[in-house]
């Protein structure tokens, strides 16, 4: 992955979450200043870092979707056939 692509992807992921730089960095256990340097193109993370971040965000999104679907089964008076 090219350096510019990595930096654009990291910024795009953060903006999609709606988190600030400091909260996004903290979520992944990255020092805020390090993350800010990435977005300001002063430094570039190893290519595997944004890939892992993307995987984590994708998996969390899927888990949330599945939890929402499953919660429909738990509603009182709701027939399983109605959920599908």
Order of alpha helices (4+ residues) and beta strands (2+ residues): alpha-alpha-alpha-alpha-alpha
